[in-house]
Structure formats: C-alpha cells, structure tokens
Amino acid sequence: MNAHEIDYKIYGEEMQYVEIELDPQEAVVAEAGSFMMMDSGIKMDTIFGDGSNQESGVLGKIFSAGKRILTGESLFMTAFLNVEHGKKQVSFASPYPGKILPIDLSEKGGKFICQKDAFLCAAKGVTVGIEFSKRLGRGLFGGEGFIMQKLEGDGMAFVHAGGTMAKKELATGEVLKVDTGCIVGFSQTVDYDIEFVGGIKNTVFGGEGLFFATLRGPGTVYIQSLPFSRLAGRVWAAAPKAGGKSKGEGSILGGLGDLLDGDNGF
C-alpha cells in the first residue's frame, strides 16, 4: 500500500468522533479544526498540501496544495505521526451533528468524490484534491455541489455527513435527483450533472432552488439530511438581529409576542 494502513473506531451517535490507532511511524492527515485529542508520543506537524508526496518538485507541491484554495480550504493540513514504539491513538470530531463515514479507497477503485467541506481526515498518502467539472451546466449552476473534492489512493479516508445519512446503491442507468447541498459523496462510476427544476410555479414559489443534481448509476451515493449551509441558514434566521431582537419564531404570536414581552414599553 502507498497510504499508511490505519485502524479506527467511531464513537457516539449524533455528535460522533473517530479514534485512529497509529502503529509506530504511521501518520494521519486532517483538516484544521477537526482535532480532538491524542496520546503522548504523537508528533503534530503542519504540512503543505496533503502530504501524499505524489507530486515531485517544489512547483508540483505548490500546484497540488494550490488546488485546495479552489475548494475554500487552507493551503496547509495537519499531520499526526506516531514517533514512539507502541500503538498510539488520535481522535477527530465531527464539526456539527451528523455521522462520520469511513471510506476504504481500495474498495472504491482508488477514488471517491465528495462535497468540498465533507472531508475530515485520512491516512497519510491519500491525495486530497479537487474534481474538475467538464460540463458547463455544473460550472454555471452547480452552486454548493459544483466544486467537489476527490480523495485518491488506497488508504482509509473519513468524511462527515450532516444529520441522518442515506446510502443508495444505483443500478446501471438508474437516476437519483438530489438537492446539490445534500450530496455527501459518490463513487467514481456515478455520472453527475445539474438539471433545471423547470416550471414557472416551481421557479418562483418552490423555495427549493432552481437546480438539482442528477446522479446516474452504476455506483454508490451517500446523501445527508442536514447540509451545513441549511443548518447555518436556520441559525442565522433565528439569531437576534440589530437591536437584540429575534424573529419570535418560538412563539405562536410571532412578532406580536415581542410587543407583549415587556421590552417595548407596554
């Protein structure tokens, strides 16, 4: 194997974390902000790119790391290396409620495509890049689902799905239509495109966006019920606005309740 062979265990239900066991000189790489805890004897180091060492030369490494900017991620990742003789554990936590999905890339043909913010961590040697779209529709209308990450190699990788996760096995030619933000990831055999919802009423009053993703089999697709953008939108809508007032969403009276709560001089 080119990637380090790691063992793992996932804990929790709604707010999960993954504990990875490292043998001596084994390492795992992770996005900044996902680290939870680790044993003594593990060396933490900031690296340029994903540390896969598949790009040769300085310019190659710069190009490899620079592609991460297009996904909104940092140029740098954090590597955790076991520098002692015994086995050591390091843990990484979910960023918000949902499920951690372990992906064995050796069982996915060496490649898995996922949402740009789904990646959590992976065995060192796994390449974390971006999946360039060759279709105009994806580029113009893809929205959240346009820029996809690709995980390549033969090791373990871990991605995060918000809310409840659904796994769909698509037969050859079978089509699944999905909100672009609800896609977690899919195997490389799945064909992915963007489709217009259509219809004046759907466009003006539907409230579900103008486009959705069409996923055509064969292959495996993972869907999340709570994309981070949807969660953030609900939090923002409920947050107090200027003057310290919320929208009163928790009350049947709504805005009228604000007039009766004693803060308006009544």
N, C-alpha and C positions, 0 to 999 in steps of 0.2 A: 504493500500500500504506500501511496505517496503521502497521504494525510496521516496524522497520528491516530492510533486506534484507541479510543477512549471509552470508558464505561460511565453510565449515568443512571440517575434515579430522579423521577419527578414527584414532588410533594405538593399537597394542597388540592383544593377544589376550585374555588372562584379566583383566588389570588395565588397562582402557582409559582414555584421556583424549581429550577433544575440543579441538582448536585452532580458535579462531574468528578469522577475519580481519575487522577493522573498517576501513572507509573513514573518512575524516575526518568527525567528528560522528556516527558510528554508535556504538550502545551495545548492550550485552547485560546482562541481569539474572540473578542467580544466588542460590541458597540459600547461607546462611552455611556455611562449611566445605568448599565444593567447589572453591574457587580453588586453582590450582596454580602458574602463573607468567604473566608478562605483559611486553611490551616497555615501555621508557620511552616516555613520551608518552601513556600511557593514565591517565586520572584515575579513581580509585576513590572511590565515594561511597555512603554508607548512605542508603537511601531508605525512606519509609514506604509499605508495601504493595509492589505490583509495578511501579509507575511507568508504568502503562498510560495514566493520565490520562483514563480513560473515565468516572470519577466526578467530578462537579462539586461544588465547595464543600468546606468543611472537614469537615462531617458525612458527606458522601459518601465522602471519602477515609478517614475513620475507620472507617466501616462496611465498606468494601472491604478494608482491612487487618485489621479485627477478625475477619472470617470465617476468616482464616488460623489464628487461635487454635484453632478447632474441629478443625483437621487436625493440631494439635500443633506447628505451625511458629511461627517468630518473627514479630512484627509487622513486622519490617524485612527488607529484602533489600539486596543489594549491586549497584550499577550500575557498569559499566566503560565509560567513554566515551573515544573517541579524540579528543584535543584538538589533535593536530598535523595536518600536511598530508598526510603519506604514510600508507600502509597499515600497520596495527599488528596484532599477534597477542596474544590472551589465551587461556589454557588452563584447563580444568576437569577434575578427575579423578573417576573412579568411587570411591564410598565403600567398596566391597568387591568381590571378584571377580565379574565378570559382563560384560554388554555394554551399550554406550550406543546407544540407539535414537533416530535423528533423525526428527522428526515435522514435515512440512510442513503446517501447518494449512490452507493454501489448498487442499490436496488432500483434506482431511478434512471439508470443509463448514464450516470455521471453528471446529470444536470437537473436542476429544479428551478422553476421560475416563481417568484413571489412578489408581493407588494413591497414597495420601497421602504416601508417602515416596519415590516414584519420580522426581519432578521434580528435574532437575539445573540447567538454565539455559535461557534463551530470549532471543530478540531483544527489545529494548525495544519495548513496545507490545503485547506479548502479555499477556492478562489471566490471572492465576493465582488461581482461586477454588475454591469447594467445590461439589460436585454434591449438592444436597439430595435425599434419597430421599423418594418419595411413598408408599412401601409399608411397611406395618407390619412385615412379615417381615424386611426388610433392617435396620430400626432395632433390632429386638429381638435378632436372631440373627446379624447380619452379621459381627460380630467384626472381623477385620482388614480385610475388604472393605466394611465399612459406610460409612465416611467416605471418599469418593472425591474427588479433585481434578479440576477441569475447566480445561483450557487453551483459551482462546478468542482468536481473532484471525486474521491472515492471514500470520503470520511463521513462522520456524523455532523449534521447541522441542526440547529433548533430555531424555529420561527414561532411567533406569537400570534394567536387569533383572539380577537376581542369578543366577549360574550360567549355564546354557545357555538361550537364548531360543527359543521356538517361535512361529511365526506361523500363524494359522489363518484361512482365508477361509470364512466361514459363508454358505451359501445361505439364501434366504428360508425361514424356518421351521425351519432346521437348528439343533439344540440341542447345546451342549457343556457338560459338567459338570466343574467345576474346583474345587480347593481354594481357599478365599477368599484365602488369602495368596499363592497362586501367580499371581494376576492381575497383570499389569503395566498393561494399559490396553486400551481398545477404542474403536472409532469410535462416534459418537453414534447411529447407526442400530441398534446392538445393544441388545436388551432384556435387562435384568439383574435377577435375583431370587435369593432364598435358598431352598433346599429342604432339608427334613429327610431325613437319611440313611435312617432307618427300620430296624426290626428290633431285637429285644432284644439279640442277639449283637453286631450292629454297634455298637449304642449303648454296651454295657457293655465289650466286649472289642476293639472295632475299632481303637482307638488313633489314628483319623484325624479325630476331631472329630465332632460331631453334625450339622453342616450343611455343605453345599457350595453353590457358586454355580452357577446355570444361566444360560448365555448363549445367547440365541436370535437367529439371523440375520434379515436380512442384515447383513453388515459384517465388519470385520477385528478379530481378537482377538490380543493378544500375551500369552504365558504365560512365566513364569520358573520354572526348576527349583529355585532356591535363594532363597526369601524370606528377608529379613534376620532375621525372628523365628525361623525354623528354624535359621539359622546361629548366632544368639545363644544359642538353647536348647542346641545341641550344645556350644558353647564353655563355657557355664555348667555343663553336666553334667560336662564333663571337667576343669573348674577345681578346684584344691585347695580343700577345704573347711576348716573350723575345725581348727586343729592342723597345717595344712600338708599334709594327706593328700589325694591324688586318689582316684578310684574304681577305679584299677587297670585301666582299660579297655584299655590297651595290652598286657596280659599274659593268657595263656591261664589262668593261675591266678587272675586277678582279685584279690579281697580276700586270698586265701591268700598271694599273692605279697608282699603288704605285710608279712606275718609273717616272711617269709624274706629281706627285703632289708636286714637288719642294723639297722633303726631301731626294733625292738621288743624289744631286749634278748636276741635269740637269736643 
